[in-house]
Amino acid sequence: MKQRATLDFANLDSTGNGAYRVKSNRQPRYFGANIIPLTARGDMTVRVTSAARFSASLAIRSGSSTVRYVALRDGSGQASIDASQSEEVSLIVVNTPDTLYEYDPFMIGGDVAVGLDYQVQLTDAVPTD
């Protein structure tokens, strides 16, 4: 928690009307992930789309530090955020291709270096600056 203010969560660019696209230099590589804190209160919906395979979920942390997760089946889902419980929500998008690749972690190249290009549509939520 102490280091949160030093982390750069600016992974998305707005394309208007609640739509966002991952920045090209922030696309998660092979089995990498983006964590995107959101500002939301009440009912919110999210839809993540990509031409490539991915996994996505919402992590919702209450003021008492308990965390609940909402799996975004086929990239879509909704959650109710309870302001009275000081809940915080983050979207997690993970590059999870169908193929497992063997690679040298000290020489990243080829298919494991390809980033996940994805879009996000948010309703009643925005990325936290």
VEXVEX-93244 format. One record per residue (C-alpha): x, y, z; residue in one letter. Coordinates in steps of 0.02 Angstrom, whole numbers, padded with zeros to 5 digits, always signed. Layout:
BEGIN
XYZA;...
//
This chain:
BEGIN
+00000+00000+00000M;+00141+00120+00039K;+00213+00105-00136Q;+00048+00123-00229R;+00077+00309-00261A;+00243+00269-00346T;+00167+00145-00471L;+00113+00196-00645D;-00058+00122-00684F;-00086+00229-00841A;-00116+00082-00958N;-00262+00149-01059L;-00301+00291-01179D;-00480+00354-01194S;-00563+00336-01363T;-00724+00421-01304G;-00894+00370-01234N;-00824+00257-01097G;-00711+00163-01219A;-00524+00140-01194Y;-00380+00055-01285R;-00221-00010-01205V;-00069+00098-01242K;+00046+00009-01365S;+00195+00020-01247N;+00090-00050-01103R;+00020-00205-01190Q;+00050-00356-01078P;+00170-00482-01154R;+00157-00672-01139Y;+00064-00711-00976F;+00090-00532-00920G;-00049-00426-00846A;-00112-00248-00832N;-00191-00189-00670I;-00308-00043-00697I;-00381+00041-00541P;-00557+00105-00574L;-00666+00236-00493T;-00841+00167-00478A;-00989+00177-00361R;-01146+00073-00373G;-01175-00043-00519D;-01039-00046-00653M;-01011-00149-00809T;-00854-00189-00905V;-00820-00271-01072R;-00645-00314-01131V;-00618-00364-01313T;-00467-00422-01412S;-00428-00524-01567A;-00310-00629-01458A;-00350-00740-01308R;-00349-00658-01137F;-00419-00677-00962S;-00497-00534-00864A;-00570-00508-00692S;-00618-00374-00568L;-00535-00371-00397A;-00641-00279-00269I;-00559-00235-00103R;-00661-00177+00045S;-00605-00055+00179G;-00576-00206+00293S;-00452-00274+00162S;-00557-00422+00109T;-00552-00452-00078V;-00684-00526-00191R;-00657-00569-00372Y;-00777-00560-00519V;-00725-00666-00668A;-00764-00580-00833L;-00828-00725-00938R;-00791-00690-01121D;-00724-00522-01060G;-00891-00456-00995S;-00968-00435-00824G;-01039-00320-00693Q;-01013-00283-00510A;-01093-00178-00375S;-00971-00067-00283I;-01023-00023-00105D;-00961+00152-00058A;-01015+00125+00123S;-00885-00015+00133Q;-00751+00095+00052S;-00732-00032-00087E;-00597-00009-00219E;-00604-00097-00387V;-00469-00143-00512S;-00481-00222-00683L;-00350-00355-00718I;-00317-00405-00899V;-00196-00550-00931V;-00117-00607-01094N;-00161-00794-01092T;-00131-00867-01265P;-00185-01044-01312D;-00006-01097-01348T;+00127-01129-01217L;+00298-01073-01277Y;+00469-01122-01216E;+00582-00970-01209Y;+00737-00898-01130D;+00680-00765-01005P;+00843-00671-01035F;+00812-00660-01223M;+00629-00617-01249I;+00580-00622-01432G;+00462-00699-01556G;+00286-00745-01501D;+00319-00712-01315V;+00363-00530-01353A;+00197-00494-01439V;+00088-00382-01331G;-00099-00403-01304L;-00193-00267-01397D;-00361-00246-01311Y;-00505-00124-01289Q;-00612-00090-01136V;-00790-00023-01127Q;-00841+00042-00955L;-01012+00094-00893T;-01025+00189-00728D;-00837+00175-00701A;-00678+00263-00761V;-00493+00223-00745P;-00420+00307-00591T;-00288+00437-00634D;
//
